Structure formats: C-alpha cells, structure tokens
Amino acid sequence: MTNTIDESANRTFSELERRYDLDWLRVITIFIVFIYHCSKFFDTDPFNVKNNPVDFVNGTIPLSSYKITANLNYLTAIGLPLFFIIAGMSTFYALGFMEERKIKTNKYILIRFIRLIVPFMIGIFTYISLLVFLEYTNKGFISSTFFEFYPNYYNGVYGFGGNFSVFGHHLWFLFILFLFTVSTVYLFAYLRRERFRSSFSKIASFFKEPGTIFLLIIPVYILEVLHSSFYRDFPRLGGWDFLSYIFFLFYGFLFAYDKQFRLALKKNFIIAIVLGLFSLGTQITMNTLFLEEIWVNSGFTTLVIPFLFARVVFSWSCIIIILYLGDRYLNKKSKAVKTLNELVLPFYITHFVIVSAVGFYIVQLDYLVISEFLLIFLISLAIIVPLILIIRELNALRFIFGMSITKKKSLARFFKKKKTTNDEPVSEEVKTN
C-alpha cells in the first residue's frame, strides 16, 4: 500500500520544465511596479520627490494625497506578493535543474549573490545618491549641486536624519529576495527529496477542494493585523509586512511542487473571481466612507481589521486568477518573452532612478495630477527602454545590472554579416539563435 502511495506521489510531483508563463508574469508584474512608482509623487509616502513638497515639510498633507494612497492600495495588493510567488516557483524549478546537473546549492547562492547583491551594493554607493539628492532638493533641504552633495551622502542613515540609503530605496527588494533565498534554499532543496513527496501530494490533494486554498492566507492576514496593531509606525515594504513575503515565497514553492496545485487553481478560479470582486467592492466602499479612519488617523482603529481582511482576500484572489490564466494561456515558448524576461532585472534596477529624475522636473510644471502622471510614465518609459537595451549589449553593464555575461559580441553583432551555404548574407544575431 505504501509503495502505491509513493508511486502516486511521484506521478504528481512536478517534472522539470521551462515555465514560460512565469516569465510572462514576471514581465507583467514589473510593469505593475513601474506604474506604481510613477504614482509615488502624489501619495502620502513621506519619502522621495513629491508633487506638493511644502505640504510634506510642514506636515499638512492634503486629503487628495490620502485618496491616491488608498487607490494605489489595489496595485500594492498584487505587485510584490506576485513577485515572491513567482520567485518561490522559480526556485523550485531551479533546484530541480541543479539536481539534474549535480550542481551544489552553494553555487546557486553564489549566482544569486552576483545577480542581486552586487547590483544592490553598486547602487547604494553610486546612483541611489541621486534619489536622495533629488528628494532633498525638491523639499528645499539643500540648494547645492549633485557633485557638492555627493561627499555628504555618506553622513548618517537616510530615514534617520542622515543621507546614506542603507537599503537602497527600491533596491531593498534585491536585498530581501537574497536574504529570503539564503534562508530558505536549503530547506527547499531538502523538501524536494522523494521522502516528502507523498506528504506534499496529500497537501495538494486537500487544496484541490474548492475554497480550501484560501486558508493559506490566514497567517498573512494575522501578520498584517499585528503590524497595524503594534508597529503601525514602521513602514510596510511595498505595501506589506516584511514577514508576509516569506509566506508568499513558500506558497510559490508549494504551488510548483505538485501538479495537483494546477488543478487547485482551476477549481478555485471562479471562486477567486467572485471573492475578488466582492473584496474589491468592500475596499472601495470602506475607502469612500472611512478614508480618514483607515488612512489619515495615525492610531489603530477596529475598522482596519475588516479592511485588511478584504485586502488580503483581494490579493490572494488576484494571484489565483493570474496564475491560472498565465498557466493556461501564456505557457508557450516565445522569442518575445525570452528577451523581455532577460530585461526585467535591469528594468527594475534602473526604472525608479529614471522615474524620479523625470518626475523631479514634471512636478514643477503644476499641471493636473493625471497629466503629470502620464508625462512621467511616457517620458520615463521612452528613456528606460533604450537604456536597458544598451545595458543588454555590454557585458560590463550586464554585470553591474544583474544580468549574466554573454559570449555574443555586443552591438557589433548587429552589423557583422556572415554567409550561408547559399551565399545569402545573414546577421550574426540570426546565426546565434
């Protein structure tokens, strides 16, 4: 009987495969983050360049900024949780490929260090200083040039009366992702062993039942309530409690572990749509009727408890919907996704610097908020796209911005011609593909 169960578990254990849907979802998620950061000039976050800097300096933030923060809440409910879900799923498959090639886990950590911590360290000592300079200039704290400010960048810690951005503004995500990777990779590698497959198969079978998959959000909800209750003044990173991301990372690993989770997503798809719409409506209603109680007042209010529940349900519903649709429609090989997925990391690393620099000038135009947002969005995108394409072609820049080194000969390959057996000229790019 035991052998039968083990054989059944092995049949449902996920095989090695390239999940192209995860590549597409990574691209979609980074675009959500980009939209969110283009909106940061208008919300209540006290950091970064602001559309109304005088109000932030004087401590008189207008109600309109709180309304924008409330609306951005719908984006933050999806963005980074989905990122960590994808990271957890990707880790499962990466460990599988390593096992097949007999690559040690230590090498995986080294690769992640090079791709995440090296760009993080380079960033906090170089271009992140520009973000601090732009913010301080915007708020009237300094009137010097950037080169006059830079030596003072290392005085004190940003956020605590100083200048040096220890967590690198938006680059905190790279640091946290690496920290979580180091903390969980050995556990994940251990859990992939055959002895655990039967247990995970039973877990996956349980979550196939309609509605049961929503039980997974309970610990996340508890963490979010505790955050609002006891350390509300500590900022949420990307809209969530720091520890919530560990659960999303583990859930990603769990979803990739057993094939039955794909069926679980399918069975819960309609339920997720219904609960997602209901929880969205609940949030909109509460944001409309109780804006000040939820967003303006600094103290804890009991209204936060049902609001956070609606937010967590909305987030989880969206994740289920997105993962199911991605697996069904996007899990196909494509040259486009191969290129776009490679550019996700340099896009993330560079985008907020460009957005902040563009926004620094746009907010001085005193246009309508929607007009300023669209200008920041379009101009930033027009700068970022060619920039990351240049980064892709130069190995020195690829290393700095977290990309793997390539053997292709940079920009010159687009102009070098080679002949086929029929003496027809083809580009080096075609040959390498």
HUHU-V125521 format. One record per backbone hydrogen bond with DSSP energy under -1.0 kcal/mol. CO is the residue of the C=O (numbers start at 1). NH is the residue of the N-H. E is the energy in kcal/mol with one decimal. If there is no record, write none. Layout:
BEGIN
((CO NH E) (CO NH E))
END
This chain:
BEGIN
((1 5 -2.0) (2 6 -2.5) (3 7 -2.4) (4 8 -2.2) (5 9 -2.4) (6 10 -2.2) (7 11 -1.6) (8 12 -1.4) (9 13 -1.2) (12 259 -3.9) (18 20 -1.2) (19 23 -1.1) (20 24 -2.2) (21 25 -2.7) (22 26 -2.0) (23 27 -1.7) (24 28 -2.6) (25 29 -2.6) (26 30 -2.0) (27 31 -1.4) (28 32 -1.6) (29 33 -2.2) (30 34 -1.9) (31 35 -2.3) (32 36 -2.3) (33 37 -2.5) (34 38 -1.8) (36 39 -1.1) (39 42 -1.9) (41 51 -3.0) (52 56 -1.1) (53 57 -2.2) (54 58 -2.5) (55 60 -2.4) (63 67 -1.9) (64 68 -1.8) (65 69 -2.2) (66 70 -2.3) (67 71 -1.8) (68 72 -2.5) (69 73 -1.0) (71 74 -1.3) (72 76 -2.2) (73 77 -1.4) (75 78 -1.4) (75 79 -2.7) (78 82 -2.1) (79 83 -1.7) (80 84 -2.5) (81 85 -2.1) (82 86 -2.6) (83 87 -2.3) (84 88 -2.3) (85 89 -2.2) (86 90 -2.8) (87 91 -2.1) (88 92 -1.6) (89 93 -1.7) (90 94 -2.7) (91 95 -2.5) (92 96 -1.5) (93 97 -2.2) (94 98 -2.0) (95 99 -2.3) (96 100 -2.1) (97 101 -1.7) (98 103 -2.9) (104 108 -1.0) (105 109 -2.0) (106 110 -2.1) (107 111 -2.5) (108 112 -2.3) (109 113 -2.4) (110 114 -2.3) (111 115 -2.2) (112 116 -2.1) (113 117 -1.1) (113 118 -1.9) (116 120 -1.5) (117 121 -3.1) (118 122 -2.5) (119 123 -2.3) (120 124 -2.3) (121 125 -1.1) (123 126 -1.1) (123 128 -2.2) (126 129 -1.5) (127 130 -1.1) (128 132 -1.4) (129 133 -2.4) (130 134 -2.7) (131 135 -2.1) (132 136 -2.5) (133 137 -2.3) (134 138 -2.5) (135 139 -2.0) (136 141 -2.5) (136 142 -1.1) (137 140 -1.1) (145 149 -1.9) (146 150 -2.5) (149 152 -1.6) (150 153 -1.6) (152 155 -1.9) (155 163 -2.2) (156 164 -1.9) (157 160 -2.1) (157 162 -2.2) (164 158 -3.1) (164 166 -1.4) (165 168 -1.1) (168 171 -2.9) (169 172 -1.5) (170 173 -1.3) (171 175 -1.5) (172 176 -2.9) (173 177 -2.5) (174 178 -2.1) (175 179 -2.6) (176 180 -2.8) (177 181 -2.0) (178 182 -2.7) (179 183 -1.9) (180 184 -1.6) (181 185 -2.6) (184 188 -3.0) (185 189 -2.6) (186 190 -2.0) (187 191 -2.5) (188 192 -1.0) (190 193 -1.5) (193 196 -1.8) (194 197 -1.1) (196 200 -2.3) (197 201 -2.1) (198 202 -1.8) (199 203 -2.1) (200 204 -2.7) (201 205 -2.2) (202 206 -2.0) (203 207 -2.0) (206 209 -1.3) (209 212 -1.7) (211 214 -1.3) (212 215 -2.0) (213 216 -1.1) (214 217 -1.2) (215 218 -1.5) (217 221 -2.7) (218 222 -2.4) (219 223 -2.1) (220 224 -2.2) (221 225 -2.3) (222 226 -2.5) (223 227 -2.2) (224 228 -2.0) (225 229 -1.9) (226 230 -2.7) (227 231 -1.4) (231 234 -1.1) (237 240 -1.2) (240 237 -1.6) (241 244 -1.1) (244 248 -1.8) (245 249 -2.4) (246 250 -2.3) (247 251 -2.8) (248 252 -1.9) (249 253 -1.8) (250 254 -2.6) (251 255 -2.7) (252 256 -1.6) (253 257 -1.2) (257 14 -2.6) (258 261 -1.8) (259 262 -1.4) (260 264 -2.0) (261 265 -2.2) (262 266 -1.7) (263 267 -2.7) (264 268 -1.5) (266 269 -1.1) (268 272 -2.5) (269 273 -1.9) (270 274 -2.3) (271 275 -2.9) (272 276 -2.5) (273 277 -2.4) (274 278 -2.3) (275 279 -2.8) (276 280 -2.0) (277 281 -2.5) (278 282 -2.1) (279 283 -2.1) (280 284 -2.5) (281 285 -2.4) (282 286 -2.5) (283 287 -2.9) (284 288 -1.7) (285 289 -2.6) (286 290 -2.6) (290 294 -2.2) (291 295 -3.0) (292 297 -3.0) (301 304 -1.9) (303 307 -1.7) (304 308 -3.0) (305 309 -1.6) (306 310 -2.3) (307 311 -2.3) (308 312 -2.7) (309 313 -2.4) (310 314 -2.3) (311 315 -2.6) (312 316 -2.6) (313 317 -2.5) (314 318 -2.4) (315 319 -2.2) (316 320 -2.3) (317 321 -2.5) (318 322 -2.9) (319 323 -2.7) (320 324 -2.2) (321 325 -2.5) (322 326 -2.6) (323 327 -2.3) (324 328 -2.1) (325 329 -2.7) (326 330 -2.2) (330 332 -2.4) (334 338 -1.6) (335 339 -2.0) (336 340 -2.8) (337 341 -2.6) (338 342 -1.2) (339 343 -1.1) (343 347 -2.2) (344 348 -2.6) (345 349 -2.6) (346 350 -2.2) (347 351 -2.4) (350 354 -1.9) (351 355 -3.1) (352 356 -2.3) (353 357 -2.1) (354 358 -2.7) (355 359 -2.9) (356 360 -2.0) (358 362 -2.1) (359 363 -2.5) (362 365 -2.0) (368 372 -2.6) (369 373 -2.7) (370 374 -2.2) (371 375 -2.2) (372 376 -2.6) (373 377 -2.8) (374 378 -2.7) (375 379 -2.5) (376 380 -2.0) (377 381 -2.0) (378 382 -2.1) (379 383 -1.2) (380 384 -3.0) (381 385 -2.1) (383 387 -1.5) (384 388 -2.8) (385 389 -1.6) (386 390 -1.8) (387 391 -2.2) (388 392 -2.0) (394 398 -2.6) (395 399 -2.2) (396 400 -1.7) (397 401 -2.2) (398 403 -3.4) (399 402 -1.3) (408 410 -1.7) (409 413 -1.3) (410 413 -1.3) (411 414 -1.6) (412 415 -1.5) (412 416 -1.3) (416 428 -1.2) (418 426 -3.3) (420 423 -2.0) (424 420 -1.6) (426 418 -2.5) (427 431 -1.6) (428 432 -2.2) (429 433 -1.1))
END
